[in-house]
Amino acid sequence: MSTFISISVQKKYKNCIEQGFDIIKDVENSLSSYKPTATVYLLNKKKDINLDTYTYEALKLCDKYYHKTDGYFDITVASITKDLYRFGGNERLVSLLELQKANINFYGLKFDEKKAHLDKNIKIDLGGMGKGFAIDKVAKYFRFKGINKAMISASGDIRCLDKCKISIQDPFSENILMSFKTTQKDLAISTSGTYNRYIKNQKNNHLINPKLKKPQTKFVSISLIGDMPNSDLDAYATAASVMPIQTAYKFLEAIDVAYIVVLSDGLIKKAGNLSLIESDTIKK
């Protein structure tokens, strides 16, 4: 999934770790827009394709997120992230004219349980929820096996089946910005930000506002903690990151999460359902 993944469980369940990684590989084989044999990659290339179970389920979730976020979560930003900036590949700077000509239209994607179609010049990228989706599948398997103490981490997306301690990286350096402990078991944590995902400077970052067709510049990091699937939290962190500031705060207050926001000027805001974390361990 082009990211560092770690899985830790109780010693007596260590034999389940390999299956956890196999599940993640299976998700990647469905949702990757980089792997030539993956379903999403082939959909972008061929425009019409039969769907596997994971891809259909993920696309249904993306439809939900698109409407829940008033269109700020839009997987068709791939026409900018993949075709123009080419993040993760042969990266390049992009002109404002190129951005404004980009085709972003969620309704250019049509699918049912068996097949999917993309209109001409439309591409999709599920990177804004894919890591969370994979974590959900591993967590489901672990619960089925009776595992109640585990941590599954894929870059900024984490599931703690027990209570755990989490550290957030400073978006301006390699240091730790803050650490906290969760107060409940089985919580999701998701961080979305510009962390080293930009070209030359943070104004050319990978977080694209689909309504304005350009990278957002107000937020450098948004961390969410909540009692919901990781795929949901992953998508909502992605969407909030590209919203106008006050729109993002209103949205985050409505979904019952604790949130930690770092603005581009360095201002830090901690709000929402802070009962989910031990606030006295939060430190700059």
C-alpha positions in Angstrom: 0.0 0.0 0.0 3.1 2.2 -0.5 3.2 2.8 3.3 4.7 1.3 6.4 2.4 -1.2 8.1 2.7 -2.8 11.5 0.6 -5.3 13.4 1.1 -6.3 17.0 -0.9 -8.8 19.0 -0.7 -10.8 22.2 2.0 -13.4 22.0 -0.4 -16.4 22.0 -2.0 -15.0 18.8 1.3 -14.3 16.9 0.4 -16.9 14.3 -2.5 -14.6 13.2 -0.2 -11.8 12.2 0.7 -13.3 8.8 -3.0 -13.7 7.9 -3.4 -10.0 8.9 -0.8 -9.0 6.3 -2.3 -11.3 3.7 -5.7 -9.5 4.2 -3.9 -6.2 3.6 -2.4 -7.5 0.4 -5.8 -8.7 -0.8 -7.2 -5.2 -0.2 -4.3 -3.7 -2.1 -5.0 -6.1 -5.0 -8.4 -4.6 -5.2 -8.1 -0.9 -4.3 -4.6 0.1 -5.5 -4.4 2.7 -8.3 -0.7 1.9 -8.8 -0.6 -1.8 -9.0 -1.2 -2.9 -12.7 -3.2 -6.0 -11.7 -5.4 -4.2 -9.1 -9.1 -3.7 -9.8 -9.1 0.1 -9.4 -6.0 0.4 -11.6 -7.7 -1.6 -14.3 -10.9 0.4 -14.0 -8.9 3.6 -14.5 -7.3 2.1 -17.6 -10.2 0.2 -19.2 -13.2 2.3 -18.0 -15.4 -0.7 -17.7 -14.6 -3.7 -15.5 -16.1 -6.4 -13.3 -15.9 -5.7 -9.6 -14.6 -7.9 -6.8 -16.2 -7.8 -3.4 -13.7 -5.5 -1.7 -13.9 -2.9 -4.5 -17.7 -2.9 -4.6 -17.8 -2.4 -0.8 -15.2 0.3 -0.9 -17.0 2.2 -3.8 -20.3 2.0 -1.8 -18.5 3.6 1.1 -17.0 6.3 -1.1 -20.5 7.2 -2.3 -21.6 7.5 1.3 -18.6 9.7 2.2 -19.1 11.9 -0.9 -22.6 12.8 0.3 -21.8 12.9 4.0 -19.0 15.5 3.4 -21.0 17.5 0.8 -18.6 16.5 -1.9 -15.4 17.2 -0.2 -14.5 13.6 -0.2 -14.3 12.9 -3.9 -12.2 10.0 -5.3 -12.3 11.5 -8.8 -9.6 14.0 -7.8 -7.3 11.3 -9.3 -7.4 13.3 -12.5 -5.3 15.8 -10.5 -3.3 13.7 -8.1 -2.5 11.0 -10.7 -2.6 12.6 -14.1 -1.3 16.1 -13.3 0.8 16.1 -10.1 1.6 12.3 -10.5 2.1 11.9 -6.8 4.1 8.7 -6.1 5.4 8.6 -9.6 7.1 11.0 -12.0 6.0 14.0 -10.0 5.7 17.5 -11.6 4.5 21.0 -10.9 1.1 21.9 -12.3 -0.2 25.2 -13.7 -3.5 26.8 -12.6 -4.9 26.4 -16.1 -4.2 22.6 -16.0 -5.9 22.3 -12.6 -9.0 24.2 -13.8 -9.3 22.0 -16.9 -9.1 18.8 -14.8 -12.1 16.5 -14.9 -13.5 15.9 -11.4 -17.0 14.5 -11.3 -18.1 11.8 -8.9 -21.1 11.1 -11.0 -18.8 10.1 -13.8 -18.4 6.9 -11.8 -21.3 4.4 -12.2 -21.3 1.0 -10.5 -23.4 -1.8 -9.1 -22.5 -5.0 -7.3 -21.1 -6.6 -10.4 -19.5 -4.0 -12.6 -18.2 -0.4 -12.8 -17.9 2.3 -15.5 -15.9 5.5 -15.6 -16.7 8.3 -18.0 -13.9 9.5 -20.4 -11.1 11.5 -18.6 -12.4 10.4 -15.1 -10.1 8.5 -12.8 -10.4 7.4 -9.2 -8.0 7.1 -6.3 -9.2 5.5 -3.1 -6.1 6.5 -1.1 -8.2 8.7 1.1 -9.9 5.7 2.7 -8.0 2.6 1.5 -5.7 2.3 4.5 -8.6 2.6 6.9 -10.5 0.0 4.8 -7.7 -2.5 5.1 -7.3 -2.0 8.8 -11.1 -2.6 9.3 -10.7 -6.0 7.5 -7.8 -7.0 9.7 -9.6 -5.9 12.9 -12.7 -7.9 11.9 -10.5 -11.0 11.4 -8.8 -10.5 14.8 -12.1 -10.0 16.6 -13.3 -13.3 15.0 -10.3 -15.0 16.4 -11.0 -13.7 19.9 -8.1 -11.2 19.9 -8.9 -8.2 22.1 -5.4 -6.7 22.5 -3.9 -5.6 19.2 -2.7 -2.6 17.3 -2.9 -2.3 13.5 -1.1 0.7 12.0 -0.8 1.8 8.4 1.0 5.2 8.4 -1.4 7.7 10.0 -4.3 5.2 10.4 -4.4 3.1 13.5 -6.8 0.6 15.2 -6.3 -0.1 18.9 -8.4 -3.1 20.0 -7.3 -2.3 23.6 -6.5 1.1 25.1 -3.2 2.5 23.7 -0.8 5.4 23.6 -0.5 7.3 20.4 2.0 9.9 19.2 1.4 12.4 16.4 4.3 13.6 14.3 5.0 17.3 14.1 4.1 18.2 10.5 6.9 20.8 10.5 9.7 18.5 11.6 10.7 14.9 12.4 9.8 15.4 16.1 6.7 14.2 18.0 4.1 16.9 18.2 2.1 15.4 21.1 1.2 12.1 22.7 -2.0 10.9 24.3 -3.7 7.7 25.6 -7.1 6.5 24.6 -9.7 6.1 27.3 -11.8 3.4 25.6 -11.0 0.2 23.9 -11.4 -0.5 20.2 -10.9 3.1 18.9 -9.8 4.3 15.5 -7.2 7.0 15.0 -6.6 8.7 11.6 -4.2 11.5 10.7 -4.3 13.3 7.4 -1.7 15.9 6.5 0.8 17.2 4.1 3.6 15.1 5.7 6.3 14.9 3.0 3.5 14.6 0.4 4.2 17.7 -1.7 6.3 18.9 -4.6 8.9 21.5 -3.7 6.7 23.2 -1.1 3.5 22.5 0.9 1.5 24.6 -1.5 1.7 21.8 -4.0 0.5 19.0 -1.6 -1.6 15.9 -2.3 -4.7 17.1 -0.5 -6.9 18.5 -3.3 -10.0 20.5 -2.7 -12.3 19.0 -5.3 -14.5 22.1 -5.5 -11.7 24.5 -6.2 -9.5 22.0 -8.1 -6.4 22.8 -6.3 -4.4 21.8 -3.1 -5.6 23.2 0.2 -3.2 25.3 2.1 -4.8 26.0 5.5 -4.3 22.7 7.3 -1.0 20.8 7.6 -2.4 18.0 9.9 -5.8 16.8 11.1 -5.9 13.8 13.6 -9.3 12.2 14.5 -10.0 9.8 17.3 -13.4 8.0 17.3 -15.5 5.0 17.9 -16.2 4.2 14.2 -14.7 2.1 11.4 -11.2 3.2 10.4 -12.4 3.6 6.8 -14.9 6.2 8.0 -12.4 8.1 10.1 -9.8 8.0 7.3 -12.3 9.5 4.8 -13.5 12.1 7.2 -10.0 13.2 8.0 -9.2 13.5 4.3 -12.4 15.5 3.7 -11.9 17.8 6.6 -8.4 18.6 5.4 -9.6 20.2 2.2 -12.6 22.1 3.6 -12.6 25.7 4.5 -11.6 26.1 8.2 -15.0 26.9 9.7 -16.7 24.3 7.5 -14.2 21.7 8.7 -14.8 22.5 12.4 -18.5 22.4 12.0 -18.3 19.0 10.3 -16.0 17.6 12.9 -18.2 18.7 15.7 -21.1 16.9 14.1 -19.5 13.4 13.9 -18.6 12.8 17.5 -14.8 12.6 17.4 -11.9 14.1 19.2 -9.8 16.1 16.8 -6.4 17.7 16.8 -5.8 20.2 14.1 -2.6 22.0 13.1 -2.9 25.0 10.8 -0.3 26.2 8.4 0.6 29.1 10.7 1.4 26.6 13.5 -1.8 27.1 15.5 -3.0 23.9 17.3 -6.7 23.3 18.1 -7.9 20.4 20.2 -11.6 20.0 20.5 -14.6 17.6 20.0 -15.2 14.6 22.2 -12.0 14.9 24.2 -13.3 12.3 26.7 -11.9 9.7 24.2 -8.4 10.6 25.1 -6.5 11.5 28.3 -6.1 15.2 27.8 -3.4 15.5 30.5 -1.1 13.5 28.4 -1.5 15.8 25.4 1.6 17.9 25.1 3.3 20.1 22.5 
